[in-house]
């Protein structure tokens, strides 16, 4: 049992809403994103790098390579408001639903 292992009730009870939860660190949230990857179809997620930001306690920068095969997708999800997302499409095209509607990236 995780409670017996020392996990707090707040963290365990907040696990379903971990993206917006104040109880998880950015590195823990990155691990939870990777844990969601098996729910994707024809997608491979690889954490390329992760570094703590020395001048901003509790924050980090990470690079994630997401590779989709034909027809591949990731399930709908959100990111914490504090996250800055930058993506580059190396090959093919990606349709993404962000804010106002679907956008095709090439």
N, C-alpha and C positions, 0 to 999 in steps of 0.2 A: 504494500500500500504506500502510495506516495506521501501521504500525511505522516506515516510512521518514519519515512525517510527524511522528514524535515520540511517538506513543501508546505507553504502556508495555505490556509483556506481561501484567502483572497486570490492567490494565483490559480489554484485548482478550479475555483468557482468561476473565475474570469477567463478560463481557457477557451471557451466557445467564442468569445469576442476579443481574442488576443490582439488583433490588429490595432484596436483603439484602447487597449488596456494599459494603464500606467504601471502595471506590475511586472512587465517583461522588458528586458533590455533590448537594444537594437540587435546585438548578435543573436539573442534568443529568438527574436522575431524573424531574422534571416533564416535560422534553422527551421522555424515553423513554416516559412514559405517553401523551403526545399521539401519539407515533409508533405506538403500539399501536392507536390509535383506528380506522384503516382496517379492522382485523379485526372491528370491531363491525358489527352489522346495523342499518341504519336509525337510526344514531345520529350526532349531530354534537357534537363536543367543541371548546369555545372557551376558551382561557386568557383570563380577564377581567382579572386583575391578578396581579402577583407582586412582593413587596417583601422585601428582606432585613430581618431583625430586628436592630436596632442593638445591643441588649444581649445577644444570643445569637449569637456568631460561628458561621458556617456554617449557620445555620437561616434559613428564610424562611416567609412566609405567602403563600398563593396562593388565588385564587378561580377555579373552573372551572365553566363552564356546560355541562351535558350535556343535550342535547335528544334525546329518543327519539320516533320516529314509532310508529304502531301496530305491535306485534310486534317493536319494536326491542329490542336488548340489547347488552351489552358482554360480552366473553369473561371467563371466570373469571380472577381475578387476586388478588394480595395487595398489601399496602402495608407499608413498613418499620414496625417496631414503634414507632418514634419519631413516627409520623404521627398526628395527631388529625384525624378526618374528621367534618365536620358537613354535613348535607344538608337541603335544604328542597324539597319537591315543590310546584311552582307550579301544576300542572294535571294531572289524571288520577291515576294510581296507578303505583307502582313496586314490583315484587316483588324483594327482595334476599335473597341467601343470606349471612348473617353469623353466624359462630360456631355457635349451637345450631340453626339452621334457617331456613327461608324466613320472611320477614316482609313484610307488605304495608304500604307507606307511602302515605298520601294527603295 
